[in-house]
């Protein structure tokens, strides 16, 4: 395995450890699990919105065409 393959996002292990150390200093070890949970909820909600977006866009097309709306006038 070469050094280039070991890098994540162009960062080596020393840089990643430095970033983690700064995060622990700024937020504290007790606050990090809360931040992780909030990030997980945010990503979960974003994923659900992406999945429901397809359904919503189909409904919009149906309404524009007058389909699925019982009050729409038919010619």
C-alpha positions in Angstrom: 0.0 0.0 0.0 1.5 3.3 -1.0 1.3 6.6 1.0 -1.1 8.0 -1.5 -3.6 5.2 -1.0 -3.6 5.8 2.8 -4.8 9.4 2.5 -8.4 10.2 3.1 -9.7 13.3 1.3 -6.1 14.3 0.6 -5.4 14.3 4.3 -2.9 12.0 6.0 -3.2 10.5 9.5 -1.3 13.4 11.2 -3.7 16.0 9.8 -6.8 13.9 10.7 -5.5 13.5 14.3 -4.8 17.2 14.5 -8.3 18.0 13.3 -9.8 15.6 15.8 -7.8 17.1 18.6 -8.9 20.6 17.8 -12.6 19.4 17.6 -12.2 17.8 21.1 -10.7 21.0 22.5 -13.4 23.3 21.0 -16.5 21.2 21.8 -15.3 19.0 24.6 -15.6 15.3 24.9 -19.1 15.4 26.4 -20.6 17.5 23.6 -19.2 15.4 20.6 -21.8 12.5 20.9 -24.6 15.2 20.9 -23.1 16.7 17.7 -22.9 13.2 16.1 -26.5 12.5 16.9 -27.6 15.8 15.5 -25.6 15.2 12.4 -27.1 11.7 12.0 -30.7 13.1 12.4 -30.0 15.8 9.8 -28.6 13.3 7.3 -31.5 10.9 7.9 -34.0 13.7 7.3 -32.1 14.8 4.1 -32.2 11.2 2.8 -35.9 10.9 3.5 -36.6 14.2 1.7 -34.6 13.0 -1.4 -36.7 9.8 -1.5 -40.0 11.6 -1.1 -39.0 14.2 -3.7 -39.8 11.7 -6.5 -43.3 11.1 -5.2 -43.9 14.9 -4.8 -42.8 15.7 -8.3 -45.1 13.0 -9.7 -48.0 14.5 -7.8 -47.2 18.0 -9.2 -47.3 16.7 -12.7 -50.6 15.0 -12.1 -52.2 18.2 -10.7 -50.9 20.3 -13.6 -52.4 17.8 -16.0 -55.7 17.9 -14.1 -55.4 14.2 -13.1 -56.1 13.1 -9.6 -58.1 16.2 -8.8 -61.9 15.5 -8.5 -62.7 19.2 -8.8 -60.9 19.6 -12.1 -63.1 20.3 -15.1 -63.0 17.6 -17.8 -63.7 18.5 -21.4 
